[in-house]
Amino acid sequence: MAQSHTSRSHSRVPVSCFLYYLGEGLIGTGKVCDLSVKGWRIEGDKPVTVGMKLTLRVFLPDQPKAIDVDGVTVQWVDGRDFGLETVKMSATAQARIHKFVESVLRDAGSSRVA
């Protein structure tokens, strides 16, 4: 079934960082391919299904401490890739991800000018 494309309200940035994902008897590892405060594209080593609820532990580049995200839901699956929507996240985790996304966008903007 084809899904309609909707515009995102939050900017996604390309990234390559390690994560664990846990849920419903599943422990997987993978790579975050892009992210925003509200959404994620993951390449994982364990299969997930649409609607599955997961918890993430994400290791952003150049950050000494992992970020735990307690509530994400699988929105789509394409082989080993899948998309997640953030449903529940602590204010601290949200602030760290927002700051990271903003710094990547700022760096991308300044590299285009240079």
DSSP file (Angstrom, degrees, kcal/mol; ACC not computed):
  #  RESIDUE AA STRUCTURE BP1 BP2  ACC     N-H-->O    O-->H-N    N-H-->O    O-->H-N    TCO  KAPPA ALPHA  PHI   PSI    X-CA   Y-CA   Z-CA
    1    1 A M              0   0    0      0, 0.0     2,-0.2     0, 0.0     0, 0.0   0.000 360.0 360.0 360.0 129.5    0.0    0.0    0.0
    2    2 A A        -     0   0    0      1,-0.0     2,-0.4     0, 0.0     0, 0.0  -0.526 360.0-142.0 -77.2 139.0    1.4    3.4   -1.0
    3    3 A Q        -     0   0    0     -2,-0.2     2,-0.2     1,-0.0    -1,-0.0  -0.803  17.5-118.6 -99.7 143.7    1.8    6.0    1.7
    4    4 A S        -     0   0    0     -2,-0.4     2,-0.5     1,-0.1    -1,-0.0  -0.552  27.6-122.3 -77.8 146.7    1.1    9.6    1.0
    5    5 A H        -     0   0    0     -2,-0.2     2,-0.4     0, 0.0    -1,-0.1  -0.757  28.9-171.7 -91.2 131.1    4.0   12.0    1.5
    6    6 A T        -     0   0    0     -2,-0.5     2,-0.2     0, 0.0     0, 0.0  -0.911  29.6-104.9-119.2 150.5    3.5   14.8    3.9
    7    7 A S        -     0   0    0     -2,-0.4     2,-0.3     1,-0.1     0, 0.0  -0.484  37.7-120.5 -73.5 144.3    5.8   17.7    4.5
    8    8 A R        -     0   0    0     -2,-0.2    -1,-0.1     1,-0.1     4,-0.1  -0.615   8.9-152.5 -87.4 143.4    7.9   17.4    7.7
    9    9 A S  S    S+     0   0    0     -2,-0.3     2,-0.4     1,-0.1    -1,-0.1   0.568  83.1  54.6 -88.7  -9.9    7.6   20.1   10.4
   10   10 A H  S    S-     0   0    0     26,-0.0     2,-0.2    27,-0.0    -1,-0.1  -0.976  90.7-112.4-126.0 138.9   11.1   19.5   11.6
   11   11 A S        -     0   0    0     -2,-0.4     2,-0.4     1,-0.0    26,-0.3  -0.468  27.3-146.7 -69.6 134.9   14.3   19.5    9.6
   12   12 A R        -     0   0    0     -2,-0.2    24,-0.2    24,-0.1    28,-0.1  -0.818  11.9-159.9 -99.2 144.0   16.0   16.1    9.2
   13   13 A V  E     -A   35   0A   0     22,-2.4    22,-1.9    -2,-0.4     2,-0.2  -0.959  21.4-113.9-124.3 142.9   19.8   16.0    9.0
   14   14 A P  E     +A   34   0A   0      0, 0.0     2,-0.3     0, 0.0    20,-0.3  -0.521  48.2 156.7 -71.2 140.9   22.0   13.2    7.6
   15   15 A V  E     -     0   0A   0     18,-2.4     2,-0.4    -2,-0.2    45,-0.0  -0.972  36.0-145.9-156.4 160.5   24.1   11.5   10.2
   16   16 A S  E     +     0   0A   0     -2,-0.3     2,-0.3    15,-0.0    17,-0.2  -0.848  41.1 139.7-136.3 100.5   25.8    8.2   10.8
   17   17 A C  E     -A   32   0A   0     15,-1.1    15,-3.1    -2,-0.4    43,-0.1  -0.983  47.8-105.6-144.5 155.7   25.8    7.2   14.4
   18   18 A F  E     +AB  31  59A   0     41,-0.5    41,-2.6    -2,-0.3     2,-0.3  -0.423  38.5 170.5 -79.4 147.2   25.4    4.0   16.4
   19   19 A L  E     -AB  30  58A   0     11,-1.7    11,-2.1    39,-0.2     2,-0.4  -0.991  27.9-139.2-150.7 159.1   22.2    3.0   18.4
   20   20 A Y  E     -AB  29  57A   0     37,-2.2    37,-2.0    -2,-0.3     2,-0.4  -0.909  19.7-163.0-106.7 144.5   20.6    0.2   20.3
   21   21 A Y  E     -AB  28  56A   0      7,-2.6     7,-3.1    -2,-0.4     2,-0.4  -1.000   8.0-174.6-130.4 137.1   16.8   -0.3   19.8
   22   22 A L  E     +AB  27  55A   0     33,-2.6    33,-2.5    -2,-0.4     5,-0.2  -0.960  18.6 122.3-131.9 143.0   14.7   -2.4   22.2
   23   23 A G  E >   +A   26   0A   0      3,-2.1     3,-1.1    -2,-0.4    31,-0.1  -0.709  62.6   8.8 168.4 143.9   11.1   -3.5   22.3
   24   24 A E  T 3  S-     0   0    0      1,-0.3     3,-0.1    -2,-0.2    30,-0.0   0.860 132.1 -40.9  46.0  52.8    8.8   -6.4   22.4
   25   25 A G  T 3  S+     0   0    0      1,-0.2     2,-0.4     0, 0.0    -1,-0.3   0.688 115.6 120.3  74.5  19.1   11.4   -9.0   23.1
   26   26 A L  E <   -A   23   0A   0     -3,-1.1    -3,-2.1    20,-0.0     2,-0.4  -0.945  38.4-179.3-122.9 134.4   13.9   -7.5   20.7
   27   27 A I  E     +A   22   0A   0     -2,-0.4     2,-0.3    -5,-0.2    -5,-0.2  -0.960  21.9 167.0-129.3 115.8   17.3   -6.0   21.1
   28   28 A G  E     -A   21   0A   0     -7,-3.1    -7,-2.6    -2,-0.4     2,-0.3  -0.844  23.9-149.2-125.6 161.6   18.9   -4.6   17.9
   29   29 A T  E     +A   20   0A   0     -2,-0.3    16,-2.0    -9,-0.2     2,-0.3  -0.900  31.7 132.6-123.4 158.4   21.8   -2.5   16.9
   30   30 A G  E     -AC  19  44A   0    -11,-2.1   -11,-1.7    -2,-0.3     2,-0.4  -0.945  46.4 -79.3-174.4-163.9   22.0   -0.2   14.0
   31   31 A K  E     -AC  18  43A   0     12,-2.5    12,-2.6    -2,-0.3     2,-0.6  -0.984  27.4-132.7-128.0 132.4   22.9    3.1   12.4
   32   32 A V  E     -AC  17  42A   0    -15,-3.1   -15,-1.1    -2,-0.4    10,-0.2  -0.759  23.2-178.4 -79.2 123.5   20.9    6.3   12.5
   33   33 A C  E     -     0   0A   0      8,-3.2   -18,-2.4    -2,-0.6     2,-0.3   0.798  67.3  -6.4 -95.8 -35.6   21.0    7.6    8.9
   34   34 A D  E     -AC  14  41A   0      7,-1.2     7,-2.5   -20,-0.3    -1,-0.4  -0.978  69.5-177.2-154.0 158.0   19.0   10.8    9.4
   35   35 A L  E     +AC  13  40A   0    -22,-1.9   -22,-2.4    -2,-0.3     2,-0.3  -0.988  14.3 177.6-153.4 158.8   17.2   12.4   12.3
   36   36 A S        -     0   0    0      3,-2.4   -24,-0.1    -2,-0.3    62,-0.1  -0.846  54.7 -89.4-143.5-179.2   15.1   15.2   13.6
   37   37 A V  S    S+     0   0    0    -26,-0.3    61,-0.1    -2,-0.3    60,-0.1   0.838 128.4  30.4 -64.0 -30.4   13.5   15.9   16.9
   38   38 A K  S    S+     0   0    0      1,-0.1    48,-2.9    47,-0.1     2,-0.3   0.610 121.0  38.2-105.3 -14.6   10.4   14.0   15.7
   39   39 A G  E     - D   0  85A   0     46,-0.2    -3,-2.4    33,-0.0     2,-0.3  -0.971  51.3-168.8-146.6 157.4   11.7   11.4   13.3
   40   40 A W  E     -CD  35  84A   0     44,-2.1    44,-2.5    -2,-0.3     2,-0.5  -0.985  13.9-152.1-140.6 145.1   14.4    8.9   12.5
   41   41 A R  E     -CD  34  83A   0     -7,-2.5    -8,-3.2    -2,-0.3    -7,-1.2  -0.992  29.2-173.7-117.7 122.6   15.6    6.8    9.6
   42   42 A I  E     -CD  32  82A   0     40,-3.0    40,-2.3    -2,-0.5     2,-0.6  -0.868  26.8-153.9-119.4 144.2   17.4    3.7   10.9
   43   43 A E  E     -CD  31  81A   0    -12,-2.6   -12,-2.5    -2,-0.3    38,-0.2  -0.974  36.2-176.6-112.2 112.7   19.4    0.9    9.3
   44   44 A G  E     -C   30   0A   0     36,-2.7   -14,-0.2    -2,-0.6     4,-0.1  -0.640  39.3-141.2-116.1 166.5   19.0   -2.0   11.7
   45   45 A D  S    S+     0   0    0    -16,-2.0   -15,-0.1    -2,-0.2    -1,-0.1   0.539  88.7  57.5 -99.8  -9.5   20.2   -5.6   12.2
   46   46 A K  S    S-     0   0    0    -17,-0.3   -18,-0.1    34,-0.1    -2,-0.1  -0.970  89.8-110.7-122.6 139.0   17.0   -7.0   13.6
   47   47 A P        -     0   0    0      0, 0.0     2,-0.3     0, 0.0    33,-0.1  -0.352  33.5-173.0 -69.7 145.3   13.6   -6.8   11.8
   48   48 A V        -     0   0    0     -2,-0.1     2,-0.3    -4,-0.1    -4,-0.0  -0.830  13.2-135.1-127.1 168.0   10.8   -4.6   13.1
   49   49 A T    >   -     0   0    0     -2,-0.3     3,-2.2    33,-0.0    25,-0.3  -0.931  33.1 -88.7-126.8 152.4    7.2   -4.2   12.1
   50   50 A V  T 3  S+     0   0    0     -2,-0.3    25,-0.2     1,-0.3     3,-0.1  -0.324 114.8  25.1 -57.6 134.0    5.0   -1.1   11.5
   51   51 A G  T 3  S+     0   0    0     23,-2.8    -1,-0.3     1,-0.3    24,-0.1   0.221  86.3 140.5  94.6 -13.8    3.4    0.0   14.7
   52   52 A M    <   -     0   0    0     -3,-2.2    22,-2.5    21,-0.1     2,-0.5  -0.369  48.6-133.6 -64.2 139.5    6.0   -1.6   17.0
   53   53 A K  E     - E   0  73A   0     20,-0.2     2,-0.3    -3,-0.1    20,-0.2  -0.833  31.0-179.4 -96.1 131.1    7.0    0.6   20.0
   54   54 A L  E     - E   0  72A   0     18,-2.8    18,-2.0    -2,-0.5     2,-0.4  -0.882  25.8-143.3-129.7 159.5   10.7    0.9   20.7
   55   55 A T  E     -B   22   0A   0    -33,-2.5   -33,-2.6    -2,-0.3     2,-0.3  -0.966  25.3-153.3-116.0 139.7   13.1    2.5   23.1
   56   56 A L  E     -BE  21  69A   0     13,-2.9    13,-2.3    -2,-0.4     2,-0.4  -0.853  19.9-166.2-115.9 148.9   16.4    3.9   21.7
   57   57 A R  E     -BE  20  68A   0    -37,-2.0   -37,-2.2    -2,-0.3     2,-0.4  -0.947  26.3-169.6-126.7 111.0   19.9    4.5   23.1
   58   58 A V  E     -BE  19  67A   0      9,-3.1     9,-3.0    -2,-0.4     2,-0.7  -0.842  19.5-156.3-112.1 136.0   21.6    6.8   20.6
   59   59 A F  E     -B   18   0A   0    -41,-2.6   -41,-0.5    -2,-0.4     7,-0.1  -0.848  19.1-159.9-111.4  93.2   25.3    7.7   20.5
   60   60 A L    >   -     0   0    0     -2,-0.7     3,-1.4     5,-0.3   -43,-0.1  -0.390  32.4 -89.6 -71.9 149.8   25.6   11.0   18.6
   61   61 A P  T 3  S+     0   0    0      0, 0.0    -1,-0.1     0, 0.0   -44,-0.1  -0.282 108.5   7.1 -58.8 141.9   28.9   12.0   17.1
   62   62 A D  T 3  S+     0   0    0      1,-0.2    -2,-0.1    -3,-0.1    -3,-0.0   0.720  99.5 121.3  59.3  24.8   31.2   14.0   19.4
   63   63 A Q    <   -     0   0    0     -3,-1.4    -1,-0.2     1,-0.1     0, 0.0  -0.980  53.5-154.0-119.8 126.7   28.9   13.5   22.4
   64   64 A P  S    S+     0   0    0      0, 0.0     2,-0.4     0, 0.0    -1,-0.1   0.742  77.2  52.3 -71.8 -22.5   30.3   11.8   25.5
   65   65 A K  S    S-     0   0    0     -5,-0.0    -5,-0.3     1,-0.0    -7,-0.0  -0.935  82.8-119.6-123.2 137.7   26.9   10.5   26.7
   66   66 A A        -     0   0    0     -2,-0.4     2,-0.5    -7,-0.1    -7,-0.2  -0.259  23.9-128.3 -66.1 157.0   24.2    8.5   25.0
   67   67 A I  E     -E   58   0A   0     -9,-3.0    -9,-3.1     2,-0.0     2,-0.5  -0.944  16.3-150.3-108.7 128.2   20.7    9.8   24.6
   68   68 A D  E     -E   57   0A   0     -2,-0.5     2,-0.5   -11,-0.2    22,-0.4  -0.867   8.9-169.2 -99.7 129.3   17.8    7.6   25.7
   69   69 A V  E     -E   56   0A   0    -13,-2.3   -13,-2.9    -2,-0.5     3,-0.2  -0.970   2.0-167.8-119.8 114.8   14.5    8.0   23.9
   70   70 A D  E     +     0   0A   0     -2,-0.5     2,-0.4   -15,-0.2    19,-0.2   0.753  67.7  38.9 -78.8 -26.7   11.7    6.2   25.7
   71   71 A G  E     + F   0  88A   0     17,-2.1    16,-3.2   -16,-0.1    17,-2.4  -0.837  60.1 142.5-138.9 102.5    9.0    6.2   23.1
   72   72 A V  E     -EF  54  86A   0    -18,-2.0   -18,-2.8    -2,-0.4     2,-0.4  -0.958  29.2-149.5-129.3 153.4    9.2    5.8   19.4
   73   73 A T  E     -EF  53  85A   0     12,-2.3    12,-2.4    -2,-0.3     2,-0.4  -0.977  23.0-116.8-124.4 134.7    6.9    4.0   17.0
   74   74 A V  E     + F   0  84A   0    -22,-2.5   -23,-2.8    -2,-0.4    10,-0.2  -0.560  32.1 177.5 -70.1 124.2    7.9    2.3   13.7
   75   75 A Q  E     -     0   0A   0      8,-3.2     2,-0.3    -2,-0.4     9,-0.2   0.771  62.4  -0.5 -98.8 -33.9    6.2    4.1   10.8
   76   76 A W  E     - F   0  83A   0      7,-1.0     7,-2.0   -27,-0.1     2,-0.4  -0.984  56.8-152.4-154.6 157.7    7.5    2.2    7.8
   77   77 A V  E     + F   0  82A   0     -2,-0.3     2,-0.3     5,-0.2     5,-0.2  -1.000  12.8 173.4-136.9 134.3    9.8   -0.6    7.0
   78   78 A D  E >   - F   0  81A   0      3,-3.2     3,-1.9    -2,-0.4     2,-0.4  -0.760  67.7 -65.1-140.4  90.4   11.9   -1.2    3.8
   79   79 A G  T 3  S-     0   0    0     -2,-0.3    -1,-0.1     1,-0.3   -36,-0.0  -0.534 119.2 -12.6  67.3-122.6   14.2   -4.2    4.2
   80   80 A R  T 3  S+     0   0    0     -2,-0.4   -36,-2.7    -3,-0.1     2,-0.3   0.572 124.4  85.8 -86.5 -10.5   16.7   -3.4    6.9
   81   81 A D  E <   +DF  43  78A   0     -3,-1.9    -3,-3.2   -38,-0.2     2,-0.3  -0.671  54.6 170.0 -91.2 145.8   15.7    0.4    6.9
   82   82 A F  E     -DF  42  77A   0    -40,-2.3   -40,-3.0    -2,-0.3     2,-0.4  -0.994  26.3-130.1-152.8 155.1   12.9    1.7    8.9
   83   83 A G  E     -DF  41  76A   0     -7,-2.0    -8,-3.2    -2,-0.3    -7,-1.0  -0.859  20.1-162.4-109.5 140.8   11.4    5.0    9.9
   84   84 A L  E     -DF  40  74A   0    -44,-2.5   -44,-2.1    -2,-0.4     2,-0.5  -0.926   9.0-152.4-122.5 144.5   10.5    6.0   13.5
   85   85 A E  E     -DF  39  73A   0    -12,-2.4   -12,-2.3    -2,-0.4     2,-0.4  -0.968  24.7-125.1-112.3 131.5    8.3    8.7   14.9
   86   86 A T  E     + F   0  72A   0    -48,-2.9   -14,-0.3    -2,-0.5     3,-0.1  -0.626  36.3 165.1 -75.7 125.5    9.1   10.1   18.3
   87   87 A V  E     +     0   0A   0    -16,-3.2     2,-0.4    -2,-0.4   -15,-0.2   0.731  68.0  18.5-107.0 -38.2    6.1    9.8   20.6
   88   88 A K  E     + F   0  71A   0    -17,-2.4   -17,-2.1     2,-0.0    -1,-0.4  -0.995  66.4 155.1-141.9 130.0    7.7   10.3   24.0
   89   89 A M        -     0   0    0     -2,-0.4   -20,-0.1   -19,-0.2    -3,-0.0  -0.983  41.7-107.6-153.5 142.5   11.0   11.9   24.9
   90   90 A S     >  -     0   0    0    -22,-0.4     4,-2.6    -2,-0.3     5,-0.2  -0.301  32.0-116.4 -66.2 156.4   12.4   13.6   28.0
   91   91 A A  H  > S+     0   0    0      1,-0.2     4,-2.3     2,-0.2     5,-0.2   0.861 116.6  53.6 -61.7 -35.8   12.9   17.4   27.8
   92   92 A T  H  > S+     0   0    0      2,-0.2     4,-2.2     1,-0.2    -1,-0.2   0.933 110.3  45.1 -65.6 -46.7   16.7   16.8   28.2
   93   93 A A  H  > S+     0   0    0      1,-0.2     4,-2.5     2,-0.2     5,-0.2   0.916 113.3  50.8 -63.1 -43.2   16.9   14.3   25.3
   94   94 A Q  H  X S+     0   0    0     -4,-2.6     4,-2.7     1,-0.2    -1,-0.2   0.912 110.3  49.3 -61.6 -42.7   14.8   16.6   23.1
   95   95 A A  H  X S+     0   0    0     -4,-2.3     4,-2.5     2,-0.2    -1,-0.2   0.900 111.2  49.4 -64.4 -41.0   17.0   19.6   23.9
   96   96 A R  H  X S+     0   0    0     -4,-2.2     4,-2.1     2,-0.2    -2,-0.2   0.917 113.9  44.8 -65.1 -43.1   20.2   17.6   23.1
   97   97 A I  H  X S+     0   0    0     -4,-2.5     4,-2.9     2,-0.2     5,-0.2   0.921 113.2  50.7 -67.4 -43.3   18.8   16.3   19.8
   98   98 A H  H  X S+     0   0    0     -4,-2.7     4,-2.7    -5,-0.2    -2,-0.2   0.927 111.2  48.6 -59.3 -45.4   17.5   19.8   18.8
   99   99 A K  H  X S+     0   0    0     -4,-2.5     4,-2.1     2,-0.2    -1,-0.2   0.899 112.4  48.8 -61.9 -41.5   20.9   21.3   19.6
  100  100 A F  H  X S+     0   0    0     -4,-2.1     4,-2.2     2,-0.2    -2,-0.2   0.933 112.2  47.7 -63.6 -47.2   22.7   18.7   17.5
  101  101 A V  H  X S+     0   0    0     -4,-2.9     4,-2.5     1,-0.2     5,-0.2   0.925 112.1  50.2 -61.1 -45.3   20.3   19.1   14.5
  102  102 A E  H  X S+     0   0    0     -4,-2.7     4,-2.5    -5,-0.2    -1,-0.2   0.890 109.9  50.2 -60.8 -40.1   20.7   22.9   14.7
  103  103 A S  H  X S+     0   0    0     -4,-2.1     4,-2.6     2,-0.2    -1,-0.2   0.888 111.0  48.8 -68.2 -37.3   24.5   22.6   14.8
  104  104 A V  H  X S+     0   0    0     -4,-2.2     4,-2.4     2,-0.2    -2,-0.2   0.925 113.5  47.0 -66.4 -43.6   24.5   20.3   11.7
  105  105 A L  H  X S+     0   0    0     -4,-2.5     4,-2.1     2,-0.2    -2,-0.2   0.902 113.3  48.8 -63.7 -40.8   22.2   22.6    9.8
  106  106 A R  H  X S+     0   0    0     -4,-2.5     4,-2.3    -5,-0.2    -2,-0.2   0.923 112.3  48.0 -64.3 -45.0   24.3   25.6   10.8
  107  107 A D  H  X S+     0   0    0     -4,-2.6     4,-1.8     1,-0.2    -2,-0.2   0.887 111.2  51.1 -63.4 -39.2   27.6   23.8    9.7
  108  108 A A  H  X S+     0   0    0     -4,-2.4     4,-1.3     1,-0.2    -1,-0.2   0.897 110.6  49.5 -65.0 -39.8   26.0   22.8    6.4
  109  109 A G  H  X S+     0   0    0     -4,-2.1     4,-1.1     1,-0.2    -2,-0.2   0.897 111.7  47.4 -65.5 -41.8   24.9   26.4    5.8
  110  110 A S  H  X S+     0   0    0     -4,-2.3     4,-1.5     1,-0.2    -1,-0.2   0.801 108.3  55.2 -72.7 -27.6   28.4   27.8    6.5
  111  111 A S  H  < S+     0   0    0     -4,-1.8    -1,-0.2     1,-0.2    -2,-0.2   0.794 105.3  53.7 -75.3 -26.1   30.1   25.2    4.3
  112  112 A R  H  < S+     0   0    0     -4,-1.3    -1,-0.2     1,-0.2    -2,-0.2   0.829 109.5  48.4 -72.8 -30.8   27.9   26.2    1.3
  113  113 A V  H  <        0   0    0     -4,-1.1    -2,-0.2     1,-0.2    -1,-0.2   0.850 360.0 360.0 -75.3 -35.3   28.9   29.8    1.8
  114  114 A A     <        0   0    0     -4,-1.5    -1,-0.2     0, 0.0    -2,-0.1   0.485 360.0 360.0 -66.0 360.0   32.6   29.0    2.0
